[in-house]
Amino acid sequence: MPEVSDEKRGRVDFYTVQILTRRSRDAILAVAEELFEDKIQNIFVIEDPMNQSGQRWIRLCIGVFEKKSNSLSLLKKIQEAGFKDAFSIRLMNKRLDQILYPEAISGSTDDSAEFTERYRYR
């Protein structure tokens, strides 16, 4: 088995559909909740590192695909559902700790166990 360098360990390489980017976690979670109610699954969040001005972008994505061509049918459906700015993106060399499920950023609420179960990756 080939050795994996520490630099590459814990990194991902796949395509997804990015539907929304915001600075607010609450805004992302509100949209994630709407998508879940519409029976959309495989929702996840990417929280980018802070930039030099202390701001960070949070991205809402759907789906994991090996090839860009495989993501395009979902992209079309998402755009038809009203997310006109959605696009297919390759996540390459993102650290696993930058990819979160909505329950990981929802904060501690009384219904967090239910929230976690509802957004579990399937």
N, C-alpha and C positions, 0 to 999 in steps of 0.2 A: 504494500500500500504506500503510495507516495506521501511524503511529509507535507504538511500544510504549515506555512510560515505563520508566526504569531501575527504578522501584519494582516494576513488573509483570514485568519480564524475568526469565526463569529460574524462573518460578512455574508450578505445575500446578493443574488443576481437574478432578477426576474422582472417581468413586465406587469403593470397594473394600470387601472384607470384612475387617474386623479380627478376628483370631481370638484374639490373646493379647497381653497387655501385661506386661512384666517390667522390672525394673531391671538385670538381668543379661544381658549379651550371650550368655554361654554357655547360659543357659536358653533363650533365643530360638533359638540355633543348633541346640540339641538337638531342639527341636520341628520346626524347618525340615528337619532331616535325616530325621525320621520321616515328614514329609509328602512329601518327595521319594521316599522308599522306597515310599510308597503311590501314586506316579506323579502327584502334585499338581505342577502347574507354575505359573508366574507368581507366585512367592513373592518378596516383598520386605519390607524392614525400614524403618521410619521411626524415626529417632532424634531425639527432641525435644530442644530446647535445655535446658541446665541451668537449674533453677529457683533461687530465691534461697537455698535451703538446700544447694545444690551437688549435688542429685540430678537424675537424668534418667530418663524413661520411654522404653523401647524397645518398639515395636509390631511385631508380625508380621502381615502382610496378604497377601491373595491376590486377584489379579484387578484389572483396570482396566476400568471401565465408564463410558460416557457418561451413562447415566441410572441412578438408584437402582433402578428397576423391573428393569433388566437384571441387577443384582447379586443379586436376591432368590432366584433358583434356586440359585446357588452357596451363598448363605447357608444355605438349607435343607439342602443336602447336608453342609455343614460342621457344622451343628448336629447332624444325624443321626449324624455321625462322632464325636460326643462333645464338641465344643466348644460347649457349651450357651450360653456367654456371648458368642459371636461376634455381630457386628452389622454392618450396612452403614453405611459412613461416607463422607461427602464430604470429600475432601482438597482444600481450597481455599486458595490462596496459600501452600502449602508450598514452600519453596525446593528446587530439584532436589538440592542438596547435602545435604538432610536425608533423602532417599530413597536407601536403600542396598540393594544385593543382598547376600545373606549372605556372599559372598566378600570383600566390602569390609570386613567387620568380623571375619572369622574369624581374623585374626592371621597371622603367618608360620609356616606349618607345611610340612612336606615335601610334603604332598599338596595344597597350595593350588591348583595348576593344575587338578587333577582337580575340586576343590571348585568352582572358578570355572566350569568347563565344565558341571558338573552343574546349577548354579543359574542358568545364563544365561537371561535373559528370552526367551521364545519367543512 
